[in-house]
Amino acid sequence: MGAREHGSPIGWCRLLFTDILFPGTADADTRVRRLSLLLVLLLPAILLYPTRGFHLLEPDEGRYAQIPKEMLVNDSWVVPTLQGEPYLDKPPLMYWLTALSYRAFGISQESARLVPALCVHLTILAVYLIGRRSVGERSAFWAAMLLSVAPGFVSVARLLLLDGLLVLCVTTSVLCGFEAVRTGKLKLRWWLAAAVASGLGFLTKGPISEVLLFVPLWVYGFLMRGGKATYP
């Protein structure tokens, strides 16, 4: 990158990204360590799964619990209904998963809240298992641990809202998308995995999942253009 390009705002942004914020290379050790994986499995489970049976909070939790209940009772999986009337404000993926949880474990607050808790737990696992490929095992492990005890993040798992499922879809899509492009050569399987995760996000809360996938990847590609690679 020439001196003239460094003098422009875009050039300074690229310099900041490649030489100041992320000047080094990732840890070359990407192996999954048994103790790390065990902690990533157990610590979130201890925090997320117990005591899910408190009363549903109105209006959102009650609504998101009632719609899948009507799906299951009426055996109507195509058009969500609330109090017998079509409810088309949100895509149906969360309703389908909650209805399946009802079918497996019975209709209750615990069964309804199992879905967001499981989604948040899977997000933490994705950060560790996929993230280690780009930043190394140690960094991915500590990122997963920090997520496990972040109050705002954990609270998403305690409530029957769309956010837990959406964050799983978006996080997985971004991690897979980054894995697909970070070496400068498109890896088709990772790109398809990112597309599937983003599509599931669309079925959760609409096109916001696509925005949260393509904008960061485009910005990354733009900032790395002409700069040095920061990941192996």
C-alpha positions as CSV (number, residue, x, y, z in Angstrom):
1,M,0.0,0.0,0.0
2,G,1.6,3.2,-1.1
3,A,2.1,6.4,0.9
4,R,-0.5,8.2,-1.2
5,E,-3.1,5.5,-0.3
6,H,-2.2,5.7,3.3
7,G,-3.0,9.4,3.3
8,S,-6.7,8.8,2.4
9,P,-9.4,7.9,4.9
10,I,-9.8,4.4,3.3
11,G,-6.0,3.9,3.4
12,W,-5.9,4.8,7.1
13,C,-8.8,2.4,7.9
14,R,-6.9,-0.4,6.2
15,L,-3.7,0.5,8.0
16,L,-5.5,0.5,11.3
17,F,-7.1,-2.9,10.6
18,T,-4.1,-4.7,9.3
19,D,-1.1,-3.1,11.1
20,I,-2.5,-1.8,14.4
21,L,-5.6,-3.7,15.5
22,F,-4.6,-7.1,14.1
23,P,-0.9,-7.0,13.4
24,G,0.0,-10.6,14.2
25,T,-0.9,-14.1,13.1
26,A,-3.2,-16.5,14.8
27,D,-2.1,-19.3,17.1
28,A,-1.1,-22.3,14.9
29,D,-2.4,-24.8,17.5
30,T,-6.0,-25.5,16.4
31,R,-6.4,-28.9,18.0
32,V,-9.6,-29.6,20.1
33,R,-8.4,-30.2,23.6
34,R,-10.6,-32.6,25.6
35,L,-10.5,-30.6,28.8
36,S,-11.4,-27.4,26.9
37,L,-14.3,-29.1,25.1
38,L,-15.5,-30.6,28.4
39,L,-15.6,-27.1,30.0
40,V,-17.4,-25.6,27.1
41,L,-20.0,-28.4,27.4
42,L,-20.4,-28.3,31.2
43,L,-20.1,-24.7,32.3
44,P,-22.9,-23.3,30.0
45,A,-25.0,-26.3,30.8
46,I,-24.8,-25.5,34.5
47,L,-25.9,-21.9,33.9
48,L,-28.4,-22.4,31.2
49,Y,-30.6,-25.5,31.8
50,P,-31.7,-25.5,35.5
51,T,-34.7,-23.5,36.8
52,R,-36.4,-22.8,33.5
53,G,-39.9,-23.2,35.0
54,F,-40.7,-19.7,36.2
55,H,-43.8,-18.0,34.9
56,L,-43.8,-16.8,31.3
57,L,-43.3,-13.1,30.9
58,E,-46.0,-11.2,29.0
59,P,-46.5,-10.3,26.3
60,D,-43.7,-11.9,24.3
61,E,-43.0,-15.2,26.1
62,G,-46.7,-16.0,26.4
63,R,-47.2,-15.4,22.7
64,Y,-44.2,-17.4,21.6
65,A,-45.3,-20.3,23.9
66,Q,-49.0,-20.3,22.8
67,I,-48.3,-20.3,19.0
68,P,-46.4,-23.6,18.9
69,K,-48.9,-25.0,21.4
70,E,-51.7,-24.3,18.9
71,M,-49.5,-25.8,16.1
72,L,-49.1,-29.0,18.0
73,V,-52.7,-29.3,19.2
74,N,-54.3,-28.4,15.9
75,D,-51.6,-30.3,13.8
76,S,-51.2,-27.1,11.7
77,W,-47.5,-26.5,10.9
78,V,-47.8,-24.2,7.9
79,V,-49.7,-21.1,9.1
80,P,-49.0,-20.1,12.7
81,T,-52.0,-19.1,14.7
82,L,-52.6,-17.2,18.0
83,Q,-55.9,-17.7,19.7
84,G,-57.1,-19.3,16.5
85,E,-56.2,-16.3,14.2
86,P,-53.3,-16.4,11.7
87,Y,-50.2,-14.8,13.2
88,L,-47.8,-13.9,10.4
89,D,-45.6,-11.2,12.1
90,K,-42.5,-13.5,12.3
91,P,-41.1,-16.4,10.3
92,P,-42.0,-19.9,11.8
93,L,-38.7,-21.6,12.6
94,M,-38.8,-20.8,16.4
95,Y,-42.4,-22.0,16.6
96,W,-41.5,-25.2,14.9
97,L,-38.6,-25.9,17.2
98,T,-40.7,-25.1,20.3
99,A,-43.5,-27.3,19.1
100,L,-41.1,-30.2,18.6
101,S,-39.8,-29.6,22.2
102,Y,-43.4,-29.8,23.4
103,R,-43.9,-33.0,21.6
104,A,-40.8,-34.5,23.1
105,F,-41.0,-33.3,26.7
106,G,-44.6,-32.1,27.1
107,I,-46.1,-28.6,27.1
108,S,-44.5,-26.6,29.9
109,Q,-42.4,-23.5,30.5
110,E,-39.3,-25.7,30.8
111,S,-39.9,-27.3,27.4
112,A,-40.5,-23.9,25.8
113,R,-37.4,-22.3,27.3
114,L,-35.3,-25.4,26.4
115,V,-35.1,-24.1,22.8
116,P,-33.3,-20.7,23.5
117,A,-31.1,-22.3,26.1
118,L,-30.0,-25.0,23.7
119,C,-29.4,-22.4,20.9
120,V,-27.2,-20.3,23.2
121,H,-25.2,-23.4,24.2
122,L,-24.7,-24.3,20.6
123,T,-23.6,-20.8,19.9
124,I,-20.9,-21.1,22.5
125,L,-19.8,-24.5,21.1
126,A,-19.7,-23.0,17.6
127,V,-17.4,-20.2,18.8
128,Y,-15.0,-22.7,20.2
129,L,-15.1,-25.4,17.5
130,I,-15.2,-23.2,14.4
131,G,-13.3,-20.2,15.9
132,R,-10.3,-22.3,16.7
133,R,-9.6,-22.8,13.0
134,S,-9.0,-19.1,12.4
135,V,-7.6,-17.8,15.8
136,G,-6.3,-20.9,17.5
137,E,-7.5,-23.2,20.2
138,R,-6.6,-21.0,23.2
139,S,-8.3,-17.8,21.9
140,A,-11.4,-19.7,20.8
141,F,-11.6,-21.4,24.2
142,W,-11.4,-18.2,26.2
143,A,-13.9,-16.5,23.8
144,A,-16.4,-19.3,24.5
145,M,-15.8,-19.1,28.3
146,L,-16.4,-15.3,28.3
147,L,-19.6,-15.8,26.4
148,S,-20.7,-18.5,28.9
149,V,-20.6,-16.0,31.8
150,A,-21.6,-12.8,29.9
151,P,-24.8,-11.7,31.8
152,G,-26.6,-10.2,28.8
153,F,-25.8,-13.1,26.6
154,V,-26.8,-15.7,29.2
155,S,-30.1,-13.9,29.9
156,V,-31.1,-14.4,26.2
157,A,-31.1,-18.1,27.0
158,R,-33.4,-17.7,29.9
159,L,-36.3,-16.2,28.0
160,L,-38.5,-17.6,25.2
161,L,-37.6,-15.0,22.6
162,L,-36.3,-15.2,19.0
163,D,-32.9,-13.7,20.0
164,G,-31.3,-17.0,21.1
165,L,-32.1,-18.8,17.9
166,L,-31.1,-15.8,15.8
167,V,-27.7,-15.4,17.5
168,L,-27.0,-19.0,16.8
169,C,-27.8,-18.7,13.1
170,V,-25.9,-15.4,12.7
171,T,-22.9,-16.5,14.7
172,T,-22.6,-19.8,12.8
173,S,-23.1,-18.1,9.4
174,V,-20.4,-15.5,10.1
175,L,-17.9,-18.0,11.4
176,C,-18.5,-20.3,8.5
177,G,-18.4,-17.4,6.0
178,F,-15.1,-16.2,7.5
179,E,-13.7,-19.6,7.3
180,A,-14.7,-19.7,3.6
181,V,-12.9,-16.5,2.6
182,R,-10.1,-15.9,5.1
183,T,-7.3,-17.6,3.1
184,G,-8.1,-15.6,0.0
185,K,-9.5,-18.7,-1.8
186,L,-13.2,-19.5,-1.5
187,K,-13.9,-22.8,0.3
188,L,-17.2,-23.9,-1.1
189,R,-18.3,-26.2,1.7
190,W,-17.8,-23.5,4.3
191,W,-19.6,-21.0,2.1
192,L,-22.6,-23.4,1.7
193,A,-22.6,-23.9,5.5
194,A,-22.7,-20.2,6.0
195,A,-25.6,-19.9,3.4
196,V,-27.6,-22.6,5.2
197,A,-27.1,-21.0,8.6
198,S,-28.1,-17.6,7.2
199,G,-31.1,-19.1,5.6
200,L,-32.2,-20.5,9.0
201,G,-31.7,-17.0,10.4
202,F,-34.0,-15.7,7.7
203,L,-36.6,-18.3,8.9
204,T,-36.2,-16.9,12.4
205,K,-36.4,-13.2,12.0
206,G,-36.2,-12.2,8.3
207,P,-33.5,-10.6,6.2
208,I,-31.5,-9.2,9.2
209,S,-29.5,-12.5,9.2
210,E,-28.3,-11.8,5.6
211,V,-27.3,-8.3,6.5
212,L,-25.3,-9.5,9.5
213,L,-23.5,-12.0,7.3
214,F,-22.6,-10.2,4.1
215,V,-21.8,-6.7,5.5
216,P,-19.0,-7.9,7.9
217,L,-17.5,-10.2,5.3
218,W,-17.6,-7.4,2.7
219,V,-15.9,-5.0,5.1
220,Y,-13.3,-7.6,6.0
221,G,-12.5,-8.2,2.3
222,F,-12.4,-4.5,1.6
223,L,-10.0,-3.8,4.5
224,M,-7.8,-6.7,3.6
225,R,-7.5,-5.6,0.0
226,G,-3.9,-4.5,-0.5
227,G,-3.1,-5.2,3.1
228,K,-1.2,-8.1,4.6
229,A,-3.0,-11.3,5.6
230,T,-3.5,-11.6,9.4
231,Y,-4.7,-15.2,9.4
232,P,-2.9,-18.4,8.2
